[in-house]
């Protein structure tokens, strides 16, 4: 039982950071979608926004959602 008490502050810190980063990503993703909607399909900017959306989802939102 003492081992759980020792790691509790670290788990709590990870939990709070993951919630914060997850909410940050959830608030930023619609902005990327809105800017993406204004671009022409098939342009370089379109490809850039697709890459940004995919990276945000895969590298930030999904891991933080799992940790929360």
Backbone bond lengths (Angstrom), bond angles and torsions (degrees), N, CA, C in turn:
res aa  C-N    CA-C-N  psi(-1)  N-CA   C-N-CA  omega(-1)  CA-C   N-CA-C  phi
1 X - - - 1.444 - - 1.531 111.57 -
2 X 1.314 116.82 -32.97 1.461 119.02 -179.15 1.527 111.71 -68.15
3 X 1.331 117.13 -26.90 1.462 118.95 179.05 1.525 111.28 -68.06
4 X 1.338 117.18 -35.51 1.463 120.00 176.09 1.524 110.99 -67.59
5 X 1.305 116.34 -37.16 1.459 119.99 178.88 1.525 111.28 -66.78
6 X 1.312 116.91 -29.80 1.462 120.14 -179.77 1.523 112.59 -74.38
7 X 1.333 117.31 -35.04 1.467 119.52 -177.57 1.526 113.02 -93.76
8 X 1.336 117.65 -6.02 1.460 120.49 -178.27 1.527 113.22 -56.26
9 X 1.327 120.73 -45.64 1.478 119.15 178.94 1.529 113.07 -60.78
10 X 1.326 116.94 -35.11 1.467 119.88 178.61 1.526 110.91 -69.73
11 X 1.326 116.90 -41.53 1.463 120.32 177.59 1.526 111.03 -64.16
12 X 1.301 116.24 -39.94 1.465 120.58 178.81 1.530 110.91 -64.62
13 X 1.323 116.77 -40.97 1.463 121.34 178.16 1.521 111.07 -63.89
14 X 1.328 117.01 -45.13 1.467 121.18 177.93 1.522 110.25 -61.40
15 X 1.329 116.96 -41.07 1.461 121.71 179.97 1.533 110.97 -62.87
16 X 1.308 117.41 -47.06 1.469 121.09 -178.59 1.526 111.11 -66.45
17 X 1.333 117.46 -41.18 1.468 120.38 177.31 1.520 111.57 -64.64
18 X 1.342 117.17 -40.21 1.464 118.59 -179.63 1.519 111.79 -67.52
19 X 1.331 117.04 -38.74 1.468 119.48 176.99 1.526 110.03 -62.76
20 X 1.318 116.58 -44.67 1.464 120.98 -178.86 1.525 111.31 -62.38
21 X 1.325 117.15 -47.33 1.468 120.53 -179.83 1.521 111.63 -67.50
22 X 1.333 117.35 -37.28 1.465 120.84 179.02 1.529 110.06 -64.05
23 X 1.339 117.02 -45.26 1.460 120.19 179.33 1.530 111.27 -66.34
24 X 1.325 117.18 -37.11 1.460 120.87 176.14 1.529 110.37 -59.84
25 X 1.319 116.51 -45.86 1.459 120.51 178.44 1.518 112.56 -65.04
26 X 1.333 116.30 -38.86 1.466 120.02 179.80 1.528 111.51 -67.88
27 X 1.317 117.21 -29.78 1.461 120.02 177.19 1.528 112.01 -80.48
28 X 1.323 117.74 -28.02 1.464 121.61 -177.64 1.529 112.08 -84.66
29 X 1.325 117.61 -29.96 1.462 121.18 -176.56 1.535 113.18 -59.71
30 X 1.335 121.01 -44.54 1.472 119.27 177.11 1.524 113.43 -60.78
31 X 1.331 116.79 -32.37 1.470 119.79 177.44 1.525 110.22 -64.57
32 X 1.321 116.89 -42.55 1.468 120.44 177.33 1.524 109.78 -63.33
33 X 1.343 116.87 -41.84 1.466 120.16 178.13 1.529 111.22 -61.80
34 X 1.321 117.51 -40.03 1.465 120.79 -179.59 1.524 111.21 -65.74
35 X 1.328 116.84 -44.06 1.465 119.71 177.14 1.524 110.99 -65.88
36 X 1.322 116.48 -35.96 1.462 120.90 -179.89 1.530 110.62 -66.58
37 X 1.322 116.69 -34.68 1.464 120.35 -179.51 1.527 111.89 -65.96
38 X 1.321 117.84 -23.27 1.466 121.68 -179.33 1.523 113.52 -85.23
39 X 1.328 118.40 -4.72 1.467 120.81 -177.25 1.522 110.88 -93.67
40 X 1.311 115.31 161.66 1.455 121.06 176.37 1.522 109.66 -81.65
41 X 1.321 115.88 139.47 1.462 120.44 -179.85 1.525 110.01 -65.85
42 X 1.316 116.16 133.76 1.457 121.34 177.55 1.516 114.83 89.05
43 X 1.321 117.62 -3.95 1.469 119.69 -179.46 1.529 110.14 -80.46
44 X 1.331 114.95 171.42 1.467 119.46 177.35 1.528 111.14 -64.06
45 X 1.314 116.09 -36.59 1.462 120.06 178.56 1.521 110.98 -65.54
46 X 1.325 116.91 -37.71 1.461 121.65 176.86 1.523 110.50 -60.09
47 X 1.304 116.48 -45.11 1.464 121.24 178.68 1.526 110.97 -64.45
48 X 1.324 116.08 -39.28 1.467 120.13 178.74 1.524 111.21 -62.97
49 X 1.330 116.51 -44.94 1.465 119.36 179.29 1.525 111.55 -66.02
50 X 1.318 117.83 -37.38 1.468 119.81 176.63 1.522 110.78 -61.28
51 X 1.329 115.96 -41.88 1.465 120.50 178.30 1.527 110.80 -65.13
52 X 1.326 116.91 -42.37 1.468 120.52 179.26 1.526 111.44 -62.26
53 X 1.334 116.66 -43.53 1.460 120.58 179.81 1.525 111.04 -63.32
54 X 1.326 115.99 -45.26 1.459 120.32 -178.93 1.528 111.51 -63.96
55 X 1.319 117.00 -43.19 1.471 120.35 -179.69 1.525 111.43 -66.39
56 X 1.322 116.69 -39.50 1.457 119.48 178.77 1.523 110.66 -63.90
57 X 1.320 116.12 -43.36 1.460 119.46 -179.86 1.522 112.08 -67.32
58 X 1.322 116.58 -46.14 1.466 120.00 -174.60 1.517 114.05 -78.46
59 X 1.319 117.61 -37.44 1.463 118.51 -173.14 1.526 113.73 -94.18
60 X 1.324 118.02 -22.06 1.460 118.97 -177.22 1.525 112.48 -119.01
61 X 1.318 117.39 -55.58 1.456 119.64 -171.42 1.525 113.56 -67.97
62 X 1.311 117.88 -47.58 1.466 119.91 -177.85 1.529 112.58 -64.59
63 X 1.341 120.28 -48.96 1.468 118.36 178.31 1.534 113.39 -62.21
64 X 1.328 116.96 -39.43 1.464 119.14 179.37 1.522 111.26 -67.67
65 X 1.331 117.42 -37.12 1.452 120.56 177.95 1.527 110.34 -63.82
66 X 1.318 117.29 -38.95 1.464 120.95 178.81 1.530 110.19 -67.18
67 X 1.324 117.53 -40.19 1.465 120.71 -179.44 1.523 113.09 -70.82
68 X 1.329 116.63 -30.02 1.466 119.18 179.77 1.504 107.87 -68.19
